[in-house]
Amino acid sequence: MRGLDRAWQHPTSGPNRRAHVRNTTLFLASDASSYVTGSTLVVDGGESA
């Protein structure tokens, strides 16, 4: 139950975290991210917020 309680506290987290990291990596490797410079991009489902 602890995991489910934690998921409710962070609604953007979930079982498909690998896909989120993969999609972020693909975005950063694409031309769409050409103006992203000098940033730390945190992909943690809102847990650090």
Secondary structure, DSSP 8 states (H G I E B T S, - for coil): -HHHHHHHHSTT--TTHHHHHHHHHHHHHSGGGTT--S-----STTTT-
